[in-house]
Amino acid sequence: MSSIADIHLFSYGTLQLEEVQLASFGRKLEGSADALPGYRQTMLEITDPAVLATSGEKFHPIVTPSGDPADAVPGQVFRITAAELAAADAYEVADYKRIEVTLRSGIRAWVYVKA
């Protein structure tokens, strides 16, 4: 796997938290503000003990397509490595799936949405 941080990952939730980044990636990620157009955010109750311990939060945000391009979910876009993307996959519970999207900025990025 490449160790070059050339993959974009968009987070609107707990992957923005420093403690989650340190536990998942071993480093604090540098991000920039962006938004995911055409989606709405709701909350999901987390029951996975490892995820609860890492995030410290029982409810995590989750997004679904809204069908309305005026809707947008704010968050951060990060540059990560392939190994870090695999770590993010391992962190997310089965309620989420990873898809590729175009952010408001025009950046193509991976994001976790409702499975």
Backbone bond lengths (Angstrom), bond angles and torsions (degrees), N, CA, C in turn:
res aa  C-N    CA-C-N  psi(-1)  N-CA   C-N-CA  omega(-1)  CA-C   N-CA-C  phi
1 M - - - 1.469 - - 1.534 109.80 -
2 S 1.279 114.90 144.68 1.466 120.89 -179.44 1.523 110.76 -71.57
3 S 1.327 115.51 141.84 1.466 119.70 176.31 1.527 110.76 -100.19
4 I 1.335 116.09 11.70 1.463 120.90 178.44 1.531 108.73 -87.62
5 A 1.327 116.23 130.62 1.465 121.27 -179.38 1.524 109.14 -80.85
6 D 1.350 115.75 78.48 1.464 120.15 -175.88 1.535 111.90 -121.05
7 I 1.329 116.79 14.37 1.461 122.29 178.71 1.532 107.67 -108.84
8 H 1.329 116.18 135.64 1.464 119.83 176.91 1.523 109.45 -96.15
9 L 1.331 115.68 133.64 1.465 123.08 176.31 1.521 107.87 -127.37
10 F 1.337 116.02 125.79 1.463 121.03 178.07 1.518 108.79 -99.27
11 S 1.319 116.94 130.27 1.461 122.12 176.75 1.519 110.58 -124.36
12 Y 1.326 115.10 132.84 1.469 122.36 174.38 1.518 109.45 -113.61
13 G 1.348 116.94 2.99 1.462 119.98 -172.72 1.514 113.19 -136.61
14 T 1.338 115.68 -134.43 1.463 121.20 -168.25 1.529 114.33 -69.21
15 L 1.332 118.99 -18.00 1.470 119.33 175.81 1.533 111.62 -68.31
16 Q 1.333 117.25 -7.49 1.468 120.91 173.71 1.528 111.48 -83.61
17 L 1.334 117.60 -14.43 1.461 121.58 -176.48 1.525 110.75 -78.16
18 E 1.329 116.20 132.49 1.461 120.99 -177.94 1.528 111.36 -56.71
19 E 1.352 118.10 -42.80 1.468 119.61 -177.50 1.527 111.73 -65.31
20 V 1.328 117.53 -34.23 1.474 121.06 176.94 1.524 109.95 -70.27
21 Q 1.335 117.35 -40.84 1.464 121.01 178.49 1.526 110.89 -63.25
22 L 1.327 117.14 -45.30 1.466 120.29 -179.72 1.523 110.87 -63.38
23 A 1.340 116.96 -41.41 1.470 120.85 -179.73 1.532 111.52 -69.87
24 S 1.328 117.21 -36.86 1.465 121.10 -175.09 1.522 113.41 -87.17
25 F 1.340 116.88 -38.09 1.468 121.44 -171.07 1.526 113.59 -117.34
26 G 1.335 116.78 -12.50 1.459 119.54 -178.07 1.512 113.53 75.31
27 R 1.332 117.31 11.48 1.470 121.48 178.23 1.524 108.87 -157.37
28 K 1.333 114.26 161.16 1.462 120.79 173.52 1.521 107.33 -86.51
29 L 1.323 117.06 128.78 1.462 121.51 -178.78 1.527 110.44 -83.70
30 E 1.322 115.00 146.31 1.466 121.24 173.07 1.521 107.42 -95.97
31 G 1.324 116.54 123.11 1.456 119.96 -177.89 1.508 113.08 -126.24
32 S 1.318 114.69 169.68 1.464 120.07 173.75 1.526 108.12 -133.48
33 A 1.316 115.37 149.23 1.465 121.18 -177.35 1.518 110.60 -65.79
34 D 1.330 115.36 139.78 1.462 121.58 177.09 1.523 106.27 -157.03
35 A 1.323 117.27 -174.21 1.459 120.90 178.98 1.521 109.66 -149.04
36 L 1.333 114.71 152.76 1.462 123.32 178.30 1.522 108.16 -104.22
37 P 1.349 117.34 102.82 1.468 119.64 -177.20 1.526 112.30 -75.54
38 G 1.346 115.32 149.87 1.459 121.05 175.46 1.519 114.62 80.58
39 Y 1.322 116.82 16.05 1.468 121.67 179.77 1.520 110.42 -128.44
40 R 1.360 115.35 155.95 1.457 122.93 173.18 1.513 108.37 -123.24
41 Q 1.322 116.22 149.77 1.465 122.44 -178.30 1.519 110.99 -107.22
42 T 1.342 115.95 137.05 1.461 122.60 170.95 1.529 106.21 -130.20
43 M 1.331 116.82 -175.35 1.462 120.34 -179.70 1.526 110.10 -114.30
44 L 1.331 115.23 146.82 1.462 123.52 -178.99 1.520 108.71 -124.65
45 E 1.328 117.10 132.29 1.464 120.38 176.23 1.522 109.30 -78.01
46 I 1.332 116.21 127.40 1.461 123.11 -178.91 1.521 109.14 -95.94
47 T 1.331 116.87 132.63 1.462 121.22 179.22 1.528 112.03 -117.63
48 D 1.344 117.91 -10.37 1.470 121.53 180.00 1.530 109.41 -68.80
49 P 1.358 118.61 117.67 1.471 120.88 -175.71 1.529 113.90 -59.33
50 A 1.336 117.69 -37.18 1.471 120.32 -179.11 1.528 110.73 -67.00
51 V 1.319 116.94 -42.50 1.478 120.82 179.34 1.523 110.01 -67.63
52 L 1.334 116.88 -41.09 1.475 120.42 177.22 1.528 110.34 -60.09
53 A 1.330 116.88 -43.16 1.466 120.89 -179.39 1.522 111.39 -66.01
54 T 1.331 117.00 -38.92 1.471 120.82 -178.24 1.519 111.79 -71.09
55 S 1.346 116.52 -46.97 1.473 119.93 -174.75 1.524 112.19 -85.90
56 G 1.332 117.40 -28.77 1.453 120.49 -175.06 1.517 113.13 72.30
57 E 1.332 116.72 11.31 1.464 121.01 -176.43 1.523 110.39 -126.44
58 K 1.354 116.14 130.58 1.465 121.63 -178.55 1.525 111.96 -77.58
59 F 1.321 117.35 -30.13 1.465 121.62 -179.76 1.517 109.48 -115.40
60 H 1.336 115.49 128.41 1.465 121.64 178.72 1.525 108.76 -116.21
61 P 1.323 116.73 146.44 1.461 119.17 175.80 1.529 110.42 -68.65
62 I 1.329 115.51 150.31 1.461 122.35 174.92 1.526 106.50 -143.54
63 V 1.328 117.48 146.98 1.464 120.39 -177.51 1.524 111.03 -118.96
64 T 1.337 113.57 151.13 1.457 122.10 175.57 1.525 107.93 -136.50
65 P 1.348 117.24 151.91 1.468 119.48 176.79 1.527 109.69 -61.63
66 S 1.318 116.29 138.65 1.466 120.63 -178.49 1.520 111.82 -102.20
67 G 1.324 117.46 -19.14 1.453 120.26 -175.08 1.521 112.98 81.20
68 D 1.337 116.72 -2.07 1.468 121.39 -178.82 1.520 109.06 -116.38
69 P 1.344 118.25 110.89 1.465 120.22 -178.39 1.527 113.91 -63.28
70 A 1.339 117.24 -15.93 1.468 120.34 177.77 1.530 111.44 -76.04
71 D 1.338 117.41 -21.79 1.462 120.61 176.32 1.523 109.13 -71.29
72 A 1.319 116.71 147.17 1.465 120.60 176.14 1.523 109.10 -156.87
73 V 1.334 114.88 143.93 1.461 121.66 178.03 1.525 107.34 -108.25
74 P 1.345 118.86 119.93 1.459 121.02 179.67 1.527 111.23 -76.24
75 G 1.327 115.06 154.18 1.464 120.26 176.85 1.514 111.20 -177.64
76 Q 1.328 114.27 -155.69 1.462 121.50 -178.01 1.530 108.80 -127.25
77 V 1.324 115.79 143.18 1.463 120.57 173.02 1.530 107.47 -107.93
78 F 1.337 115.02 131.32 1.463 122.32 -177.20 1.518 109.88 -118.69
79 R 1.345 116.29 151.59 1.466 122.02 171.10 1.525 106.68 -99.98
80 I 1.347 115.14 121.87 1.457 120.23 -176.97 1.530 110.42 -131.96
81 T 1.322 115.59 170.54 1.464 121.95 177.83 1.533 109.80 -93.01
82 A 1.330 116.05 169.01 1.471 120.98 176.53 1.527 110.20 -61.25
83 A 1.325 117.91 -39.02 1.471 121.14 178.49 1.532 110.31 -64.31
84 E 1.338 116.88 -38.40 1.468 120.23 178.47 1.529 111.35 -69.32
85 L 1.337 117.03 -34.15 1.468 119.88 175.71 1.535 109.76 -64.11
86 A 1.320 117.34 -40.58 1.471 121.37 176.16 1.532 110.39 -63.05
87 A 1.334 117.54 -38.25 1.468 121.51 177.37 1.531 110.50 -65.91
88 A 1.321 117.12 -38.53 1.468 120.94 177.38 1.530 109.96 -65.00
89 D 1.342 116.75 -40.51 1.463 120.73 176.86 1.528 110.05 -59.26
90 A 1.333 116.75 -41.23 1.465 121.51 -178.63 1.531 111.18 -68.17
91 Y 1.337 117.17 -32.32 1.471 122.05 -179.14 1.528 111.30 -71.66
92 E 1.317 117.12 -40.77 1.468 120.51 -174.27 1.523 111.14 -72.07
93 V 1.340 116.46 139.31 1.464 121.79 179.71 1.531 109.57 -80.88
94 A 1.327 116.15 170.54 1.466 122.53 -173.40 1.530 113.75 -64.02
95 D 1.345 117.44 -14.64 1.465 120.06 178.56 1.534 111.64 -70.13
96 Y 1.336 116.69 -13.83 1.465 121.94 -177.95 1.522 110.72 -109.77
97 K 1.333 115.67 148.43 1.459 121.30 169.19 1.515 107.48 -129.41
98 R 1.341 116.33 151.77 1.465 121.13 -178.62 1.519 108.99 -96.79
99 I 1.346 115.91 127.96 1.465 121.94 176.09 1.526 108.90 -130.61
100 E 1.330 116.21 161.97 1.462 120.93 175.98 1.524 108.56 -98.94
101 V 1.331 115.44 135.24 1.466 121.96 -176.35 1.527 109.29 -135.69
102 T 1.326 115.17 167.39 1.463 121.09 170.55 1.521 107.35 -106.69
103 L 1.330 115.67 122.38 1.461 121.24 -178.98 1.517 110.49 -79.97
104 R 1.319 116.68 170.31 1.466 121.69 179.61 1.528 111.52 -54.83
105 S 1.343 116.49 -35.14 1.464 121.81 -179.46 1.528 113.23 -71.31
106 G 1.348 116.94 -13.82 1.454 121.68 -175.58 1.527 112.79 97.59
107 I 1.336 116.84 -7.35 1.466 121.67 178.26 1.527 109.48 -69.96
108 R 1.346 116.62 134.79 1.467 121.77 171.49 1.520 107.30 -84.99
109 A 1.328 117.18 128.09 1.466 120.77 -175.61 1.526 110.51 -145.74
110 W 1.322 114.51 156.15 1.460 120.66 171.02 1.530 108.29 -82.75
111 V 1.320 116.08 145.79 1.462 121.92 176.55 1.529 107.89 -147.83
112 Y 1.328 115.60 150.79 1.465 120.92 176.61 1.514 108.56 -98.01
113 V 1.347 115.29 123.97 1.457 122.08 -179.26 1.527 108.64 -122.54
114 K 1.324 117.41 174.23 1.469 120.99 179.75 1.526 109.64 -61.99
115 A 1.320 116.04 130.07 1.471 121.89 -178.32 1.527 110.62 -72.89
